Amino acid sequence: MQYPPRGRWRARSATLLTALTVGGAQLLTGCGLLTEPTVVVNVGYQSKTINTVNAGTLLRDRGDFENALKELGAATGTKYRVVWQDFASGAPLTAQMIATHVDIGSMGDYPLLTNGSKTRKYDDAVTEMVATTGYNLRGSLNQVVVPSDSTAQTLTDLTGKKVSTSLGSAGDGMFSSAVKNSGIDKSAVQIVNQDPSVGASAIDGRQVDALAQFVPWPQLVIYRNQGRLLYDGGDNNVPTFHGVVVRRQFADRNPDVMAAFLRAMRATTDDIVAHPLAAAKRVGELTGIEPEVIYLYNGPNGLVSFDMTLKEQFLAAFAAVKDYLVGRGSVTADFDVPGFVNDGYLRQLFGDEYPVRRASVANPMTLTGFDDVCGLPVNDPALASELWASGAETTDVAATPACLLRRVAATPAVRAAYVPDTLTGLRIFADHAVWLQDPTAPPTQRYKPFATSAGADTYRASHPHAQAVGYAAAVGQSRTAG
């Protein structure tokens, strides 16, 4: 068996243990080595973190990894067994990797660095990041929401208020950066350390004043009419992403298993890209999260770009993440971030395609087609919108948000409607957007959606003729639009 080529971020060598292993240990009996060894692969994942489904929830459901291991076993004569373990967040997953009870795991950018720093204290637990699951270059996978009737309009209004977050998470890191950028002393905000699901319940019960969390919790709160968006993490303009880590000892002893895992992950990723609506429905069935929310993130022009490559932008983002986590004491100052990242397995998987894939930051899923309501092509991601009608097996595209409103007006029952924020292109629910009507704009672009009231105010500052309009009123007015 050959090691995969190491990427230029790190090069190291190791000696492959030729002994047959079971989860890293030799199989012995009184008479010697067993003739049919079994390699146990312990995979940790977070089922409700929906931009890791290609390394967890859907990967497990589709059986792609098990199938890849069957093919490998047929060639090697070794049996393989996968044990899946579901976690609520990255911290307990890391604890199990330290205990060598998990071999491969997936988590967000902040937990990834914590994982790498904490595991390096133990020779059998040292980890490396080998792939990305999904990302957002602006950082919009992390957001702050407040109760729907909250008077807060900006982060400054949270001074003296209770904010629920998961300390050390990507949501916590985003919030810390946001308040710092806003000139707010974070000590003036009462941080409540809670798991995402607990925080979502707390904001619904008015036990906290805001929720700062990672995908999918902010938009889940919004969809369930429990809150509204106050701040989009994309305004920090720092990439956020989730990735796959593996115990180096396990990977070095089982390089063929790692190659099989990434082949399976690629198959699952390709299927999500090819069939995003079906994937959203299935993840909804498996997790209990509404598929409409999953599709907001994981659908065409969604908040998540599914791409396995380890991009330069991520390494740069890790520098800021490290500074924050060193300040919290979660990562040591001498932790070698480039040495933690190994794209050798991906280079082996994609071959000559890898440099091109790695350089591209285009979302592989985009809205395209023809809008037969407005009679326009759908080809601009800054305007392209989408409607999911109740009972429909497919969605309909709209060239602009204004055209989407016309389609909504003509649809008896709407399951979900999606539009891009006028200023940022952030994909949002049409019925939860802040809408303005700009009479100076062309008819097909007259209605402007915004993710937050602050965004609408920014637009209105340079477009004084724009007036606020409610969603229902905008739909009603669109019934007679030409």
N, C-alpha and C positions, 0 to 999 in steps of 0.2 A: 504494500500500500504506500502511496506517495502523499506527502504533505502538500496542501495547496500552496501556491506561490504567495508569499507575503507581500503586502502592499508597501509602498514607499513610506508610509507613516511609521512602520516598525518592521524590523527584521530580526528574527531570532531563530535558533535551531533547537531541536530537542530530539531525543531518541525515542522512537516509537516502541512501546512495550509490545512484544510479540506474543505475550501470553494472552489467552482468551480471557475475557473479562465479563463480569456481571456488575454493571453500575460502577466500574472502576476496580473491582476486586476479582482475583482469580477464583475460578470454580475448582475446588479440590474435593476429592473423596478419599477414603482409606486406600483405594487402589490407584490414586493419581488423578489426573485431569479428566473431567467428564468429556465424553465424546461429542455431546450436543449441548454446548454452552448456550446460555441465554444472556444477552446484553439487555439490561433494563435501562430505559431512557426516561428520566423524570423531567417532565416539561411543566414549568410554571407559567401561568398566564393570568390576565385580568379580563374576565368575560365581559364586563360592562364598560371597559375602556375600548370603545368601538373602532378606534383607528389602529388597534393591534389585532384585529380579528383574523388577519392573514397569517398570524403566527400563533393564534390561540383558538378563539371560538369557532370560526369557520374552518380553520385547518383541522381541528379536532373533528368537527361534524362531517366534513367531507371524507376524512380518512386518507388524505393524500400522503401523510407521513407514514402511516402504517403500510400503505401500498408500496411506497418507495422502499421501506425496510424489507418487505416481502421479496421484492426484486433483488435487493442486496443479499438477503439470506439465501436465496436460490443460488447465487453465485459464490458465496463464501461458506455455506454450510452452517452458518450461525443463526440461531433464533433470536428474534428481537421482540421486546415487549415495551410498550409506551404507557407510562403512568402520568395522567394529566392531573394537575393541581391548580385549582382556581383561587385567586387572591383578590382582595378588595383594593389593594394598592401595592406600590413597589416595596415599601419597608418590610412587611412580613415575608415577601418573596425573597428579598435579600437575606433575611435571617435564615431562611431555609437553604439558601445557596451556601452560606457560611457553614451551616451544619452538614453540607454535602448531600442534602436530601432533595435538591433540585439541581439538574445539570444544565438545562437551557431555560431561559426566562425572557420575558418581554416587559418593558416598563418605559416611563417617560424620561426626558432628558435630565432633569434634576435627580431623580432616583437612580438613573444610570451611573452618574458620576459618584454618587454616594455608594452604590454597589461596588464600583471598581475600587474605590478607596478603602472601604471596610473589608473587602474580601482579600485584599493583597497581604493582610497580616498572616494569612494561613496558606501554606504551600498547596494544600489540596483544594482550596476554595478560590484561588486567584481567578478573576474573570476577565474577559475581553469582549468588547462590542464588535459584533460581526455583521450586522445588517440593520437597516432601517425598516420599520413597518409602514409608517405614514408620517407626513409632516405638513406644516404650514409655514411658509417663509416669513410671513408677517408676524406670526405668533398668535393668530386668532383662535387657536384651539383652547386658549385660556381666557376666561372672561369674568367680569363681576356683574352680578345681578342683584337687584333690590326688590322688595315687595312691590306689587303693581301700584299700590296707593302711596308709596314712599314719596316724600317731598324732595329727596336727594336728586340732584341733576348732574353733579360732578363728583369726583373723588373727594374733593375738599369738604363736601357735605357729610362725609363719613367720619369726620373728626369727632372723637368722643363716643362713637357708635361701636356696636359689636359686629365683627366681621368673622364669619365662619370660613375656615380654610383647613387644609391638611398640611401641617408644618413639614417643610422639606420637600413638598411636592412642586410640580410645575406651576400649579395655580398659586401657591404661596410665593414662589419666586417671581412670577409675573406681577402679583399684587405689590410685593416689596419694591420692585423696580418702578411700578406705576406711581406709587405714592412718593417715592424719592424724586422722580421726574416732575411730579406736580408740586414739589416743594413742601410736602407734608411730612411732619415728624411721625414715623410709624408708631412711636410709643404713645402718640395721642389717639391711636385707634386700639380698641379692645379686641385682640385676636382670640378667637375661640377655636381650639384645635379639635377638629371633628373629621371623621370619615365623610366622603362626599355624600353618601345616601343620608347620613345623619344630618348633615348641614342642609340638604335639600328639605328635609322634614322640618328643620329648625326655622328656616326662612318662611315656610308655609305656615308654621305655627306662631310666627312673629316673635320667636325667641332670640333671633339675631336680626340685625339690620341690613346685612348684605352677605352674599356668598361669593367667594373668590375660588373658583375651581377649574379643573381641566375637563376636556371632552368626556362625555356628552352632557355633563350635569347642568351647566348654565342654560343651554338651549332646551334641555328637558324641563327645567323649571319654567321657562318662558312658554313652552308649548302647553304645559299643564295649567296655564293661567295663574301660576303662583308667583310670578315676578316678571320684571322687565329688565332689559339690558341697560346697565349704567356705563360700563366701560369695556371696550374690546381690547384684549391683550395685543392685538395687531398694532395698536397705536404705539406700543413700545418699539415696534419694528425690529424685533429680535426673533429669529427662527425658533420654532418649537417643534419637537419631533419625539417619536417613540422608537425604540430599537430593541434588538435581540442581543442578549449577553449569554455567554457560555462559560462554564468552568474550564479553564485552560487545560487542567489535567485530564478531564473527560474528553475534550476535543483532541488532544494530542494522542490519547489512547484509542480514539474512535474517529479518525478523520473521515472515514467512509460514511459514518452515521451523520456527521455534520453536513457532508455533501448531500446526503439524502434529505436531511431536514430542509436545507435551502432549496433543493429542487422542488420539494413538496410545497414550500412556502411560495415559490414562484408560480406554481400551478394554481394555488389558491388566489394569489394576487391577480393573476391574469384573468381568472374567472370573475372576480369582483369588478374588474375594469370592463369586462365584456358584458356582464349582466348585473349592473349595480342595483336595479330595483329588486330583482329576485334575491340578491344578497341581503339587502336591507330587510326584506320581509323575513328571511330565514333567521337573521340575527335577532330580529324582534321576537320571533317564536322561541328562540333559545335563551334569551336574556330577560324578557319581559319589558324591555325598553320599546317604546312606540316606534314602529318602523318609519313613521314620518320624520322623527328626529334623527334616526340613523341615516336616512336618505339625505337630510339636510347637510350632514357632514360627509357621508361616503358616496354621494351621488355625483353626477356630472357638474362641473363648476363648484363642487362642494368645498368645504373647509379643509378637507384632507386630500392630499396628493399621495396615492399609494405608489411608493417607489422604494425599492430595497437598497439602492446604492447609498454609499456613505459620502456625502458631498462636502466640499470645502467649507461651505457656509455653516455646516454643523460643527466642524472643528473650531471655527471662529466663535460660534455661539457658546460652545463649551467653555471658552475662556471666561466669559461673563458669568456663566453658571458656576464655575469653579470659585470665582471671587466671592460670590454670595454664600456658597456652601462652606467655604473656609471660614468666613465670618461667623457662621452658625456652629462651627465645630464638627460638621458632618464629613468634611473632606480635609485631608492634611495638605499643607501648603506645598509639600514636595511631590504631590501626586502627579505622575507623568501622564497627562491627557493623551498626547499622540501615541504613547506606548500602549494605551488602553484600547485604541481603535485598530482593528485588523480587518482590512478588506480583502485579504487573500482568498478566502472562500468564495467571495462574490466574483473576484477576477477569474477564478476557476470556473464558476457557474456561467458567466456571461462571455468569457473569452474576449475577443477583439471588440465586442460591442460595449464593454464596460466603460471605457473612457467617455464615449459619446453619451451613454446613459447617465453617467455620473455628472457630466457637465450640464445636462438639460434640467431645467426647473419648470418645465411645462407640465401642467396637470394632464395626465393621460386620459382623463375623462372630461370631455367638454360638451356643451349643449350645441347641437347643430341641427339643421333641417330647414323647413319652410313654414312660416307663420301664415296660415290661410285665412286668418281673421283680419290681419293688417296687410296681407299680401306682400310680406317682406322676408328676405332670407334671415335666418338666425345664425349669425356668425361673429357677433361682438360679445365677448364674455363680460364686458362692463355693462351690458344691457340685457343680455339673454336671460329669459325667465322661464318658469316651468310650472305646469299645473298637473296635479294628480287628482283626477276625478274619482268620486266614490264608486266602487265596483269595477273600475277600469283596470285592465291588465297591463296597460302602458300609460305613459304620461304624454302630455302635449306641450310643445314648446311655443314660446312667444318671443318676438323680436325685441321687445322692450317691456318695461314694467307697465306702461300705459296700455300696451296691447294685451298684456296679461290680465289687466282689470277688465277689458272688454270680453276676454274669454271667460273669466270668472262670472261676469254678468250673464253669460249665455249658458252656463253650466248649472243644471238643477241642484247637484250636491257636490261639494268640493271636499276632498280628503285633506289636501294640503296644497299650498301655492307658495312658490319660492321666487324671490326677486333679489337682485344685487343692490347693495347700498350704493347710493349715487356717488359718494365721495371715494369709497375704498373698494367697491366691488364685493364686499363681504356678503356671502349668501345668507339671507334671512327669511323668516316666515312673513309673507305679505300681510297677513292679518295682524301681525304684531309690530309692523314697521310704523315709523312716524312718517306721515305723508304730507307733501306739499304740492300745491298746484301752481305751476309757473305759466302764466298766460303768454309769456314771451317766447316759450319753447315751441318747437314744431308739435303738431297735434299728436304724433305717435310718441312724443317724449314729454308730454305736458305734466304727467304725474310723476313725482320724484319720491322714492322711498329712502328712508334713513334708518339705521340701526338704533340710533339714540337721538334724544331731543337736542343734545349738544351738536350733533352732526347737522341736524336740520337748521339750527341757529347759525352755524358756520356758512351754510349755503345761502341762507336768507340775507346774511350780511353783504353779500355781493350780488344778490338777486332780490332787491327790495320789493319787487312786484309779486313774489311768491307768497302764497297764503296757505295756512294750515288747513288740512281737510282730513276728516276721519275716513277710515278704510271703507266702512259701509257706504258713506256718502260718495266716495270716489268710485266705488263699484256701481252705485245707482246712477251717477252722472255718466258713466261709461256705457250704459245701456243704449244711449242715443247718440254716442260719439260716431263720427264718420270715419 
